[in-house]
Structure formats: structure tokens, C-alpha cells
Amino acid sequence: MRVAKDLVAASATPIVLGILADGDNYGYAILQRINELSGGELDWTEGFLYPLLHRLERLGHVESDWRAATGERRRKYYRLTEQGLAELAEQRRQWATVVEALKQIWPNVGDFSPLMIPREGTA
């Protein structure tokens, strides 16, 4: 099961900002980290990630520079700005509000067992 596109789009900014809060990173490594964190459920493409990174850069949330390691090709590294840290804090606040609302609607939100999720027409 893959995550719905609407939910992927809504969560993209806080996910990327959160990853960059851990330190500078480049596109392919960000994609790998997202895949790892989601157990493969969020299988983003470069065509999804790079426009997001460029938008975050235009907004002043991230900065980038080109770096080359010995024997490797150059990579564009992205890092969070002070404005990006503030945006991450705001995104976290907003997501906490959404999570709290869902916890009230789904009393067993901590148990994600498929047996606990009502099937269509049985709720």
C-alpha cells in the first residue's frame, strides 16, 4: 500500500525540513532517507523532490551549494536556514494539531494493526 498523493504532498515540506534539520544533505540521500523512514511507503522521485527543494530555496527556507569529494562527482547540498528552522517549528505545530484531532477521532490511533481499522461499510 502506498500513501495517497494528497497526503504525500501535504507532508512533503515538513519531511524535507525535518531531514535537513539533522544536517546538510543532497537530493539522492534525501530520497533514500525518506524511503528508509517510511519503510518504502513514501517512494518519492527526483521529479517530486527537486521542485520542492527549489521552492523551499526560493522561499528562503533552504540554501544550497555545490560540493565535490575526491573521486566523486559534484553534488548540490541543501541546508536549513534560520527562516527554515522557524518554518519547521510552525509545520510541527500544525501537524501536532492534526495528529491530536485524529487521535480524538481514532481512539486506537496508537494501534495501526489492520485488524483495528474498520473496513468500508463496517464502521
Residue pairs with C-beta under 8 A, 6 or more apart in sequence:
1 41
2 41
2 43
3 38
3 41
3 42
8 42
8 44
8 48
11 95
12 44
12 48
12 52
13 52
13 56
13 87
13 91
14 88
14 91
14 92
14 95
15 34
15 37
15 42
16 30
16 49
16 52
16 53
16 56
17 56
17 61
17 62
17 80
17 84
17 87
17 88
17 91
18 88
19 25
19 30
19 33
19 34
20 30
20 62
20 78
20 79
20 80
20 84
21 80
21 85
21 88
23 79
24 77
24 78
24 79
25 33
25 77
25 78
26 75
26 76
26 77
26 78
27 46
27 49
27 50
27 53
27 75
27 76
27 78
28 46
28 75
30 49
30 53
30 78
31 44
31 45
31 46
31 49
34 42
34 44
35 42
35 43
35 44
53 62
53 64
53 78
56 62
56 78
56 84
57 63
57 64
57 78
59 83
59 87
60 81
60 83
60 84
61 80
61 81
61 83
61 84
61 87
62 78
62 79
62 80
62 81
62 84
63 78
63 79
63 81
64 76
64 77
64 78
64 79
65 76
65 77
66 74
66 75
66 76
66 77
67 74
67 75
67 76
67 77
68 74
68 75
80 88
102 109
103 109
108 116
